[in-house]
Amino acid sequence: MFAHNFQVKTPLLDAIKGYVEDDHAAFYTPGHKQGRGVSQKMRDLLGSQVFKADLTELANLDNLAAPEGVIKEAQVLAAAAFGASESWFLVNGSTAGIIAAILATCGDGEKIILPRNVHKSAISGLILAGAIPVFVQPEYDRILGIAHSITPEGVAHALQEHPDAKAVMMVYPTYYGVCGDVEAIANLAHQYNIPLLVDEAHGPHFSFHPDLPPAALTKDADLTVQSIHKVLSSLTQASILHVQGERIDRDRITKSLQLLQSSSPSYLLLSSLDAARQQMAVSGKELMTHTLQLADLARKEISKIPQLSVLELNPSAGFVNLDRTRLTVTVSQLGLTGFASEDLLAQQGVIAEFSSEKHLTFIITLGNTQADIEKLVQSFQKLAQEHLREKSLANFSKSMYSTRLYFDKKTPKLSPRQAFFAATETLPIKRAVARICAEIICPYPPGIPVLMPGEVITPDALEYLLNMQAIGSEITGCADATLKTLKVVKDE
Ligand SMILES: Cc1ncc(COP(=O)(O)O)c(C=O)c1O
């Protein structure tokens, strides 16, 4: 996929190094002037070197909105390393890339097929574009309480009913590392001559090891967005959007990103993408071999602990592959929720990525060590010893039933954009039933909206939200996070 000799280059990092090492009087932004003006408290915490590299679009540092120099060079290297024809660096996370993907493919009133358990950034994209969502229900494992991928069958059905859709979007892998059939879904989209857009936020490492699931681009996706910061080594917010083939209008991607991204992009973020790409292009296979070994060790040892189980590949139409570096441990047999276990593990110095009602999910990456895995296993052993199944199973099974994942199957009454801009009123939650929701309401984690602007508020949705809140999930996206009131579209 790439040639090592040119992949050792780091054009963007090198350009920054020049400024870091050069002694000059700075009369440009940022105001801290390479750290000289930074608060002492900040300097004590972070040291001074990092601020020297916190630069702006200076001579020889190129321009993210219209790159022609070192940013362009770094993006070309990234495209080659990740198997794309063209790549765009993102400084506002995959969020910006997902919104740009929607803006570049769907106009006002045009349809896009996407999973109901899509990340909230896609809902933001719908609002900004004015696009109409055609939701496909993901496969849902009722026993585990985990939503997987959308299936080829679901997408085929949506395409038959909406042959005028302008794009299909899928999440690959899910937050749990579950991969759907990206190849079959790409083929279906292409039969209608529309692109497959992939939210691959959690899969940028896939390109670098044959034992990981295949990268979406190798299975004919037209566009993918990857959070390099989530599983590789770039700084938080640094992501990449990749494109291949002719179905995506590249000028529209550039124009959309110009709308969305800062005119003062952080060069710490940009150069961290250059460095992370070089690291993976040169040593990715070795690093991923080690990461997979650590993940396999954790899976093996935790599976041995009575009452705990680890999410393993269990093939179905919405679960054709699993990223083994994503570890989901079911704790419900201990009589604990994932939320409670998360707190107990944190007391032992182990911090999970997120918890859900029955599970805890851990991201294992090139940054983890053998010592981390040992600590994780030991903490689970201790947790299991201290919380025997009998202790609180009765309480738990009640909550298991009541927080069944809720997805509404009805088409929204208004488009997300119409609802977002409509006149609204705030009502006590009970009086909001049957009204049109005016905000995104999203338990976090896992960041899957339960209600979104334009949808009719049903008693089921409210019950699910209240139950999630009761067991410790934070409700985000709505003005009143306590859920006492909800914003609804005003009746005419
Ligand atoms: C599935 C998925 N897509 C997109 C995003 C947004 O990515 P970012 O945080 O890089 O903006 C996230 C973030 O958690 C995510 O989980």
The ligand as an SDF file (V2000), in Angstrom:
LIG
                    3D

 16 16  0  0  0  0  0  0  0  0999 V2000
  -18.8390    6.4530   15.9580 C   0  0  0  0  0  0  0  0  0  0  0  0
  -18.3170    7.8460   16.0990 C   0  0  0  0  0  0  0  0  0  0  0  0
  -18.3220    8.6560   15.0390 N   0  0  0  0  0  0  0  0  0  0  0  0
  -17.8640    9.9170   15.1100 C   0  0  0  0  0  0  0  0  0  0  0  0
  -17.3670   10.4390   16.2760 C   0  0  0  0  0  0  0  0  0  0  0  0
  -16.8740   11.8490   16.3060 C   0  0  0  0  0  0  0  0  0  0  0  0
  -15.4750   11.8250   16.3240 O   0  0  0  0  0  0  0  0  0  0  0  0
  -14.5810   13.0110   16.8850 P   0  0  0  0  0  0  0  0  0  0  0  0
  -14.6140   12.9050   18.3800 O   0  0  0  0  0  0  0  0  0  0  0  0
  -13.2270   12.7350   16.3090 O   0  0  0  0  0  0  0  0  0  0  0  0
  -15.1640   14.3010   16.4130 O   0  0  0  0  0  0  0  0  0  0  0  0
  -17.3420    9.6240   17.4170 C   0  0  0  0  0  0  0  0  0  0  0  0
  -16.8470   10.1570   18.6960 C   0  0  0  0  0  0  0  0  0  0  0  0
  -16.9730    9.5860   19.7490 O   0  0  0  0  0  0  0  0  0  0  0  0
  -17.8300    8.2990   17.3280 C   0  0  0  0  0  0  0  0  0  0  0  0
  -17.8400    7.4760   18.3990 O   0  0  0  0  0  0  0  0  0  0  0  0
  1  2  1  0
  2  3  1  0
  2 15  2  0
  3  4  2  0
  4  5  1  0
  5  6  1  0
  5 12  2  0
  6  7  1  0
  7  8  1  0
  8  9  2  0
  8 10  1  0
  8 11  1  0
 12 13  1  0
 12 15  1  0
 13 14  2  0
 15 16  1  0
M  END
$$$$
